[in-house]
Amino acid sequence: MSRYSHMVRLDQALAEMVARCHKPPRARFDANYAYVEGVDVEELSRSNTQVENLVLRYEKLQAFLRVEGDSFPVDEAWRTLLAAQHHDAYWTGAPELRAKCIAQLEELKSKIEAATLELAQKLGRELPSTPNGRQALLVLFPGEQQTSHTIEIDLPEECLVIEDQAGRPVAFQKRRLKDGSVKAALTCTSPGIGYTTLFLRPGSEGLVRRSQFRQSGTLESDFVRVQTLPDGTITSIRTDGRNLLKGPSNFWCYTANDAQITPTPIENMQFVERGPVYDAAQTTSHLNSIEMETRVTLLKSERVIWVDTKLHFPEPTEIGDYFDDTTKLQATWQFDKDALIRYVSGGCVEYATPGKPFIAYPLVDVTTYAGSFTIKFDRATKCWFDESGILHCVIAWGHNGDRFHNRQGPLPGVMGPLNWLKPMDLRLKGTHHIRQKLFINRKTLYDAELLHFATADSSEPVAAAVETGAGKLPWCNVFYHGHPNCFVTLSARKTAEGTVLRLLNTSSTSSAFTLKKGERWKVERAKLLDGKRVGLSAVPPWKIIEVLLVPSPKE
């Protein structure tokens, strides 16, 4: 190898350098990531995930609904979001920068939610007047895949009936939160990107049966049966007569003074709710000094379970060792030791190696002899699968002392004294809400299906009570029916020319991009991200294409 350095342009010299290089070495280096768990880093990761999905959802609705007068500064939102995703914000030694990013994301979240609701209000004014003076509830669907969704909405008053356009009652389920507000859950089917309208009127529907349990809570639907313990641990998930679990799961613990700390249930704080939309078990426990509230919700119309955990740290708390993942606060799931573990990270589907940590962003897929099971997190999560069949999902760690120091600050002799050796308080504090979504799959999923799951949060429906006008739009409408399932929609954006879609071909072979029959759009042009034009009949595998859609002449 030459001892002289040469300055070259990589695009010109790369082919020659590759030809001269030897085959890849047998030794490989792997990073043991620690950025995405612990302290407020976990909160930053969760906030970034939520806000990015909200921005993507707004852009998609804006691109296809084409409501006049929307002026939300999307480019400015992306600049704020990308700054908060910079690695400096995640660095342990930058607590002030991280706090600033979290505050900016919270403000951006409020703004983007308000802008999305404003889209709904403007669309509502283009609808006819509601019959019999009923309140209109507009549900916007940002996803092009035809699927059912269970959504939660805020009710303007407790006693209501929800009806469809034909006046038929829609099944829903109400619950009152600690702050006195009332939420209703209902299931609706998305036919594509578009909207539907429901109607509210006074009544007393949606009531649920609530009972206390002591030993075990049972949740049931037509497809799945779940058993939970008083501390929120799930002991079994049965479908088609088989138990997908091999032992206690959603089991929370951490290590302190060489002893494992596990939840202790608070007496008389375990309840089961039953209704037409879901069954739910809610438990309250103490995890040493941590207050822990767990809610396991089994949806009736889908093979889906929501697992919500609220952690409250009444005082700053130290948990675990930064350098020892086994001591950190974690949720564990127990499967067969021969289970096949896949995860999505960086837009790719990877296979986990037992004992080796990996970052799941945002999901892990488990395949065993009993069935297929996908866990989706609301943030990037550090995991590892051990040889006994336990999947460990690290939630957080907390430390205070001289092990970590703040290396930010003025330079000596330039801006003041050096403060590199100032110890940082990295203890856990405040209240955190962690959500895991469990999908009970009918069969082992293809990579494309996993990636659809991974991007689905940007396609969650939006429901809003709206004031209708004297418009002529129908009560239900579909603006875009979609394209072949092997293409995953990464983003959609409104431009002066039309709507620009970015799509990933997740097939292992070249695939044809086509619009479904009866679509009101046509493809004006398509290109790869490197600018090369591409034929829609043979899009290369695992390539991202950019497609410009314009309204078809009949529209």
Secondary structure, 3 states (H helix, E strand, C coil): CCCCCCCCCHHHHHHHHHHHCCCCCCCCCCCCCCCCCCHHHHHHHHHHHHHHHHHHHHHHHHHHHCCCCCCCCHHHHHHHHHHHCCHHHHCCCCHHHHHHHHHHHHHHHHHHHHHHHHHHHHHHCCCCCCHHHCEEEEEEECCCCCEEEEEEEECCCCCEEEECCCCCECCEEEEECCCCCEEEEEEEEECCEEEEEEEEEECCCCCCEEEECCCCEEEECCCEEEEECCCCCEEEEEECCEECCCCCECEEEEEECCEEECCEEEEEEEEEEECCCEEEEEEEEEECCEEEEEEEEEECCCCEEEEEEEEEEEEEECECECCEHHHCEEEEEECCCCCEEEEEECCEEEECCCCCCEEECCEEEEEECCEEEEEEECCCEEEEECCCCEEEEEEECEEEEEEEEECCCCCCCCCCCCCCCEEEEECEEEEEEEEEEEEEECCCCCHHHHHHHHCHHHHCCEEEEECCCCCCCCCCEEEECCCCCCEEEEEEEECCCCEEEEEEECCCCCECCCCCCCCCEEEEEEEECCCCECCCCCECCCCEEEEEEEECCCC
